[in-house]
Amino acid sequence: MKKVLFATPLVFLLGACGAPSVETLMENPDQLEKVSVECMEKAAQGRDANTEACNNAAEAQRRLGENMMRHLLR
């Protein structure tokens, strides 16, 4: 438990330096939603949404959907 409490702030500090990873987004649905909304807004405004963060969010959504389908088919 102590390791988790120590690692959590570290993950957030490292995440602030660049685009969140696919794994980070899969573990944090609020952050996934935030990045996805930002990407949709960029696309709606005609701005480039082909960024690492947007690509990672799309991949995280794909993997989560795949995991849910796999779980439902068991």
Steps between C-alpha positions, in 0.01 A plus 500: 500500500785736581649439156174598333478821703858583408463415131174689439643855530804390301279379215314831492825698499642295216173520312507877513825502302354346185210315350341243730571141408234256386535310828460817706187594310356150542554520876357852532160536327470867598826585328399290197174692474678835531753418227227359274288814536801721426573297187138517382501877554823534300352297214176701507700823476698367206823480698737206480381224733767256385710540814658245728241571771209458258646183351559357849143587602362326191711192569395495867133519398552220247669276759236571765225415254680183399542402866129560569396290201735221603355511852141494373565203273633283785 
